[in-house]
């Protein structure tokens, strides 16, 4: 992971203090649009906006306070 660009969310540096830094967790949900709207309504910061990926999945990404990178996704 050290070869990742410095701004990449999974980039681990020598002084990283967050326990989850460098870990990506993927959560597959039935309705990613609904989950996205609920996350936005709660005011949680979105790292990557809701996007349709070239491989057919829709997802968005957030970073939790401990540094875990969460990808919330669904196929619809």
The first five atom37 places (N, CA, C, CB, O) and aatype in JSON, in Angstrom:
{
  "aatype": [20, 20, 20, 20, 20, 20, 20, 20, 20, 20, 20, 20, 20, 20, 20, 20, 20, 20, 20, 20, 20, 20, 20, 20, 20, 20, 20, 20, 20, 20, 20, 20, 20, 20, 20, 20, 20, 20, 20, 20, 20, 20, 20, 20, 20, 20, 20, 20, 20, 20, 20, 20, 20, 20, 20, 20, 20, 20, 20, 20, 20, 20, 20, 20, 20, 20, 20, 20, 20, 20, 20, 20, 20, 20, 20, 20],
  "atom_mask": [
    [1, 1, 1, 1, 1],
    [1, 1, 1, 1, 1],
    [1, 1, 1, 1, 1],
    [1, 1, 1, 1, 1],
    [1, 1, 1, 1, 1],
    [1, 1, 1, 1, 1],
    [1, 1, 1, 1, 1],
    [1, 1, 1, 1, 1],
    [1, 1, 1, 1, 1],
    [1, 1, 1, 1, 1],
    [1, 1, 1, 1, 1],
    [1, 1, 1, 1, 1],
    [1, 1, 1, 1, 1],
    [1, 1, 1, 1, 1],
    [1, 1, 1, 1, 1],
    [1, 1, 1, 1, 1],
    [1, 1, 1, 1, 1],
    [1, 1, 1, 1, 1],
    [1, 1, 1, 1, 1],
    [1, 1, 1, 1, 1],
    [1, 1, 1, 1, 1],
    [1, 1, 1, 1, 1],
    [1, 1, 1, 1, 1],
    [1, 1, 1, 1, 1],
    [1, 1, 1, 1, 1],
    [1, 1, 1, 1, 1],
    [1, 1, 1, 1, 1],
    [1, 1, 1, 1, 1],
    [1, 1, 1, 1, 1],
    [1, 1, 1, 1, 1],
    [1, 1, 1, 1, 1],
    [1, 1, 1, 1, 1],
    [1, 1, 1, 1, 1],
    [1, 1, 1, 1, 1],
    [1, 1, 1, 1, 1],
    [1, 1, 1, 1, 1],
    [1, 1, 1, 1, 1],
    [1, 1, 1, 1, 1],
    [1, 1, 1, 1, 1],
    [1, 1, 1, 1, 1],
    [1, 1, 1, 1, 1],
    [1, 1, 1, 1, 1],
    [1, 1, 1, 1, 1],
    [1, 1, 1, 1, 1],
    [1, 1, 1, 1, 1],
    [1, 1, 1, 1, 1],
    [1, 1, 1, 1, 1],
    [1, 1, 1, 1, 1],
    [1, 1, 1, 1, 1],
    [1, 1, 1, 1, 1],
    [1, 1, 1, 1, 1],
    [1, 1, 1, 1, 1],
    [1, 1, 1, 1, 1],
    [1, 1, 1, 1, 1],
    [1, 1, 1, 1, 1],
    [1, 1, 1, 1, 1],
    [1, 1, 1, 1, 1],
    [1, 1, 1, 1, 1],
    [1, 1, 1, 1, 1],
    [1, 1, 1, 1, 1],
    [1, 1, 1, 1, 1],
    [1, 1, 1, 1, 1],
    [1, 1, 1, 1, 1],
    [1, 1, 1, 1, 1],
    [1, 1, 1, 1, 1],
    [1, 1, 1, 1, 1],
    [1, 1, 1, 1, 1],
    [1, 1, 1, 1, 1],
    [1, 1, 1, 1, 1],
    [1, 1, 1, 1, 1],
    [1, 1, 1, 1, 1],
    [1, 1, 1, 1, 1],
    [1, 1, 1, 1, 1],
    [1, 1, 1, 1, 1],
    [1, 1, 1, 1, 1],
    [1, 1, 1, 1, 1]
  ],
  "atom_positions": [
    [[0.82, -1.2, 0.0], [0.0, 0.0, 0.0], [0.86, 1.26, 0.0], [-0.93, 0.0, 1.21], [0.35, 2.36, -0.21]],
    [[2.11, 1.12, 0.23], [2.98, 2.3, 0.28], [3.18, 2.94, -1.08], [4.32, 1.92, 0.87], [3.62, 4.09, -1.15]],
    [[2.88, 2.24, -2.17], [3.04, 2.79, -3.52], [1.83, 3.59, -3.98], [3.31, 1.69, -4.49], [1.83, 4.12, -5.09]],
    [[0.8, 3.68, -3.17], [-0.39, 4.45, -3.52], [-0.06, 5.94, -3.51], [-1.55, 4.15, -2.56], [0.84, 6.37, -2.79]],
    [[-0.79, 6.74, -4.31], [-0.59, 8.19, -4.25], [-0.86, 8.71, -2.84], [-1.52, 8.9, -5.27], [-1.67, 8.14, -2.11]],
    [[-0.18, 9.78, -2.46], [-0.29, 10.32, -1.11], [-1.72, 10.65, -0.7], [0.55, 11.54, -0.98], [-2.05, 10.54, 0.48]],
    [[-2.57, 11.06, -1.63], [-3.94, 11.46, -1.28], [-4.92, 10.3, -1.31], [-4.42, 12.54, -2.22], [-6.1, 10.5, -1.02]],
    [[-4.48, 9.09, -1.66], [-5.37, 7.92, -1.72], [-5.86, 7.6, -0.31], [-4.64, 6.7, -2.36], [-5.07, 7.6, 0.63]],
    [[-7.17, 7.31, -0.14], [-7.72, 7.07, 1.2], [-7.14, 5.85, 1.91], [-9.2, 6.93, 1.12], [-7.23, 5.76, 3.13]],
    [[-6.56, 4.92, 1.18], [-5.99, 3.73, 1.82], [-4.49, 3.85, 2.02], [-6.3, 2.51, 0.99], [-3.85, 2.88, 2.45]],
    [[-3.91, 5.01, 1.73], [-2.47, 5.22, 1.89], [-2.11, 5.26, 3.37], [-2.03, 6.53, 1.18], [-2.66, 6.07, 4.13]],
    [[-1.21, 4.4, 3.77], [-0.74, 4.35, 5.16], [0.6, 5.06, 5.22], [-0.62, 2.87, 5.68], [1.5, 4.77, 4.43]],
    [[0.72, 5.99, 6.15], [1.99, 6.69, 6.34], [2.57, 6.3, 7.69], [1.81, 8.23, 6.24], [1.87, 5.76, 8.55]],
    [[3.83, 6.58, 7.88], [4.51, 6.2, 9.11], [3.92, 6.79, 10.37], [5.93, 6.58, 9.03], [4.05, 6.21, 11.44]],
    [[3.26, 7.95, 10.27], [2.71, 8.6, 11.46], [1.2, 8.45, 11.58], [3.08, 10.05, 11.45], [0.58, 9.19, 12.33]],
    [[0.6, 7.51, 10.86], [-0.85, 7.31, 10.91], [-1.27, 6.81, 12.28], [-1.3, 6.32, 9.81], [-0.71, 5.84, 12.79]],
    [[-2.24, 7.47, 12.87], [-2.71, 7.12, 14.2], [-4.06, 6.41, 14.18], [-2.81, 8.34, 15.05], [-4.42, 5.76, 15.16]],
    [[-4.8, 6.51, 13.1], [-6.13, 5.91, 13.05], [-6.01, 4.41, 12.89], [-6.96, 6.52, 11.9], [-5.26, 3.93, 12.04]],
    [[-6.76, 3.66, 13.69], [-6.61, 2.21, 13.7], [-7.07, 1.54, 12.41], [-7.37, 1.63, 14.85], [-6.57, 0.48, 12.05]],
    [[-8.02, 2.14, 11.71], [-8.55, 1.51, 10.51], [-7.87, 1.94, 9.22], [-9.98, 1.8, 10.4], [-8.21, 1.44, 8.15]],
    [[-6.91, 2.85, 9.3], [-6.28, 3.37, 8.1], [-5.64, 2.25, 7.3], [-5.24, 4.43, 8.46], [-4.85, 1.46, 7.82]],
    [[-5.98, 2.18, 6.03], [-5.47, 1.13, 5.16], [-6.43, -0.02, 4.96], [-4.19, 0.61, 5.7], [-6.13, -0.97, 4.25]],
    [[-7.61, 0.06, 5.6], [-8.61, -1.01, 5.52], [-9.85, -0.49, 4.78], [-8.99, -1.53, 6.94], [-10.39, 0.56, 5.12]],
    [[-10.29, -1.24, 3.75], [-11.53, -0.92, 3.06], [-12.54, -2.01, 3.37], [-11.3, -0.79, 1.51], [-12.26, -3.2, 3.23]],
    [[-13.73, -1.6, 3.79], [-14.82, -2.52, 4.07], [-15.92, -2.25, 3.05], [-15.35, -2.35, 5.55], [-16.34, -1.11, 2.87]],
    [[-16.39, -3.31, 2.39], [-17.44, -3.18, 1.39], [-18.74, -3.71, 1.97], [-17.07, -3.94, 0.07], [-18.8, -4.84, 2.45]],
    [[-19.77, -2.88, 1.93], [-21.09, -3.26, 2.41], [-22.05, -3.27, 1.23], [-21.59, -2.29, 3.54], [-22.26, -2.23, 0.6]],
    [[-22.63, -4.43, 0.92], [-23.6, -4.51, -0.16], [-25.0, -4.38, 0.43], [-23.45, -5.84, -0.96], [-25.37, -5.14, 1.33]],
    [[-25.77, -3.43, -0.08], [-27.11, -3.15, 0.43], [-28.12, -3.33, -0.7], [-27.2, -1.72, 1.03], [-27.74, -3.34, -1.88]],
    [[-29.39, -3.46, -0.34], [-30.43, -3.63, -1.36], [-30.68, -2.35, -2.15], [-31.72, -4.1, -0.72], [-30.86, -2.39, -3.36]],
    [[-30.69, -1.21, -1.46], [-31.02, 0.07, -2.11], [-29.96, 1.11, -1.74], [-32.44, 0.56, -1.7], [-30.1, 1.81, -0.74]],
    [[-28.91, 1.19, -2.55], [-27.81, 2.11, -2.25], [-28.27, 3.57, -2.3], [-26.66, 1.88, -3.23], [-27.73, 4.4, -1.58]],
    [[-29.25, 3.89, -3.15], [-29.75, 5.26, -3.22], [-30.39, 5.67, -1.89], [-30.77, 5.41, -4.36], [-30.16, 6.78, -1.41]],
    [[-31.18, 4.78, -1.31], [-31.82, 5.06, -0.03], [-30.77, 5.25, 1.08], [-32.79, 3.93, 0.34], [-30.87, 6.18, 1.87]],
    [[-29.78, 4.37, 1.12], [-28.73, 4.47, 2.14], [-27.95, 5.76, 1.95], [-27.78, 3.24, 2.08], [-27.65, 6.45, 2.92]],
    [[-27.61, 6.09, 0.71], [-26.89, 7.33, 0.42], [-27.67, 8.54, 0.92], [-26.62, 7.45, -1.1], [-27.11, 9.42, 1.59]],
    [[-28.97, 8.6, 0.6], [-29.81, 9.72, 1.04], [-29.87, 9.83, 2.56], [-31.22, 9.58, 0.47], [-29.86, 10.93, 3.1]],
    [[-29.92, 8.7, 3.25], [-29.94, 8.72, 4.71], [-28.62, 9.21, 5.28], [-30.26, 7.33, 5.26], [-28.6, 9.96, 6.25]],
    [[-27.52, 8.78, 4.69], [-26.19, 9.22, 5.15], [-26.04, 10.73, 4.95], [-25.06, 8.46, 4.4], [-25.56, 11.43, 5.84]],
    [[-26.45, 11.23, 3.79], [-26.38, 12.66, 3.5], [-27.28, 13.44, 4.46], [-26.8, 12.94, 2.04], [-26.87, 14.48, 4.97]],
    [[-28.5, 12.94, 4.71], [-29.44, 13.62, 5.61], [-28.88, 13.73, 7.03], [-30.77, 12.88, 5.63], [-29.18, 14.7, 7.73]],
    [[-28.09, 12.76, 7.44], [-27.48, 12.79, 8.78], [-26.27, 13.72, 8.82], [-27.06, 11.39, 9.2], [-25.73, 13.99, 9.9]],
    [[-25.84, 14.22, 7.66], [-24.71, 15.14, 7.62], [-23.34, 14.48, 7.66], [-24.81, 16.09, 8.74], [-22.34, 15.14, 7.92]],
    [[-23.3, 13.17, 7.4], [-22.03, 12.46, 7.41], [-21.23, 12.82, 6.17], [-22.26, 10.92, 7.49], [-21.79, 12.83, 5.07]],
    [[-19.95, 13.13, 6.29], [-19.17, 13.53, 5.12], [-18.98, 12.39, 4.12], [-17.81, 14.05, 5.57], [-18.57, 11.29, 4.48]],
    [[-19.29, 12.68, 2.87], [-19.15, 11.71, 1.78], [-17.74, 11.85, 1.2], [-20.24, 11.94, 0.68], [-17.32, 12.94, 0.85]],
    [[-17.02, 10.75, 1.11], [-15.68, 10.77, 0.52], [-15.74, 10.7, -1.0], [-14.83, 9.6, 1.07], [-15.04, 11.44, -1.68]],
    [[-16.6, 9.82, -1.54], [-16.81, 9.69, -2.98], [-18.31, 9.63, -3.22], [-16.07, 8.42, -3.57], [-19.0, 8.76, -2.68]],
    [[-18.81, 10.54, -4.04], [-20.25, 10.62, -4.3], [-20.79, 9.33, -4.93], [-20.54, 11.82, -5.22], [-20.03, 8.53, -5.48]],
    [[-22.1, 9.16, -4.83], [-22.79, 8.02, -5.44], [-22.53, 8.01, -6.94], [-24.32, 8.07, -5.14], [-22.79, 8.99, -7.64]],
    [[-22.0, 6.89, -7.43], [-21.55, 6.79, -8.81], [-21.87, 5.42, -9.37], [-20.05, 7.08, -8.92], [-21.76, 4.41, -8.66]],
    [[-22.26, 5.37, -10.64], [-22.4, 4.08, -11.34], [-21.03, 3.72, -11.89], [-23.49, 4.15, -12.5], [-20.44, 4.48, -12.66]],
    [[-20.52, 2.58, -11.48], [-19.18, 2.13, -11.87], [-19.23, 1.41, -13.22], [-18.57, 1.21, -10.79], [-20.27, 0.86, -13.58]],
    [[-18.13, 1.4, -13.97], [-18.09, 0.73, -15.27], [-18.46, -0.75, -15.2], [-16.72, 0.88, -15.88], [-18.93, -1.32, -16.19]],
    [[-18.26, -1.37, -14.05], [-18.57, -2.79, -13.9], [-20.02, -3.03, -13.51], [-17.64, -3.42, -12.87], [-20.4, -4.17, -13.24]],
    [[-20.85, -1.96, -13.47], [-22.28, -2.11, -13.27], [-22.8, -1.87, -11.87], [-22.66, -3.43, -13.68], [-24.01, -1.84, -11.66]],
    [[-21.92, -1.71, -10.9], [-22.34, -1.48, -9.52], [-22.48, 0.02, -9.26], [-21.33, -2.12, -8.51], [-21.76, 0.83, -9.86]],
    [[-23.39, 0.38, -8.38], [-23.52, 1.75, -7.89], [-22.91, 1.78, -6.5], [-25.02, 2.23, -7.88], [-23.16, 0.88, -5.69]],
    [[-22.12, 2.8, -6.2], [-21.57, 2.88, -4.86], [-21.2, 4.3, -4.47], [-20.35, 1.99, -4.75], [-21.11, 5.2, -5.31]],
    [[-20.99, 4.47, -3.18], [-20.4, 5.69, -2.65], [-19.47, 5.28, -1.52], [-21.5, 6.72, -2.15], [-19.55, 4.15, -1.02]],
    [[-18.6, 6.19, -1.12], [-17.59, 5.85, -0.11], [-17.55, 6.91, 0.98], [-16.21, 5.7, -0.76], [-17.68, 8.11, 0.74]],
    [[-17.37, 6.42, 2.19], [-17.21, 7.29, 3.35], [-16.02, 6.79, 4.16], [-18.52, 7.32, 4.23], [-15.57, 5.66, 3.99]],
    [[-15.5, 7.64, 5.03], [-14.42, 7.27, 5.93], [-14.95, 7.46, 7.34], [-13.11, 8.14, 5.67], [-15.4, 8.54, 7.7]],
    [[-14.9, 6.39, 8.14], [-15.41, 6.52, 9.51], [-14.35, 7.2, 10.39], [-15.79, 5.13, 10.08], [-13.19, 7.32, 9.98]],
    [[-14.73, 7.64, 11.6], [-13.8, 8.39, 12.45], [-12.52, 7.63, 12.8], [-14.5, 8.77, 13.71], [-11.51, 8.26, 13.12]],
    [[-12.54, 6.31, 12.76], [-11.33, 5.53, 13.06], [-10.46, 5.31, 11.83], [-11.71, 4.19, 13.65], [-9.41, 4.68, 11.92]],
    [[-10.88, 5.81, 10.68], [-10.09, 5.69, 9.48], [-10.47, 4.55, 8.56], [-8.68, 5.55, 9.84], [-9.83, 4.34, 7.53]],
    [[-11.51, 3.79, 8.91], [-11.96, 2.71, 8.02], [-12.64, 3.33, 6.8], [-12.92, 1.74, 8.77], [-13.49, 4.21, 6.94]],
    [[-12.27, 2.86, 5.63], [-12.81, 3.32, 4.36], [-13.97, 2.4, 4.01], [-11.71, 3.34, 3.22], [-13.76, 1.21, 3.76]],
    [[-15.2, 2.93, 3.99], [-16.4, 2.13, 3.77], [-16.95, 2.38, 2.37], [-17.47, 2.44, 4.84], [-17.24, 3.52, 2.0]],
    [[-17.08, 1.31, 1.6], [-17.71, 1.4, 0.28], [-19.07, 0.76, 0.4], [-16.83, 0.71, -0.83], [-19.18, -0.44, 0.68]],
    [[-20.12, 1.55, 0.18], [-21.49, 1.06, 0.24], [-21.94, 0.89, -1.2], [-22.45, 2.04, 1.06], [-21.86, 1.83, -1.99]],
    [[-22.43, -0.31, -1.55], [-22.67, -0.64, -2.94], [-23.93, -1.48, -3.13], [-21.48, -1.37, -3.51], [-24.4, -2.13, -2.19]],
    [[-24.47, -1.46, -4.34], [-25.54, -2.38, -4.73], [-25.54, -2.5, -6.24], [-26.93, -1.91, -4.2], [-24.98, -1.66, -6.94]],
    [[-26.18, -3.53, -6.72], [-26.22, -3.76, -8.17], [-27.4, -3.07, -8.84], [-26.27, -5.24, -8.45], [-27.54, -3.15, -10.06]],
    [[-28.25, -2.4, -8.07], [-29.39, -1.7, -8.68], [-29.35, -0.23, -8.39], [-30.7, -2.27, -8.19], [-30.23, 0.51, -8.83]]
  ]
}
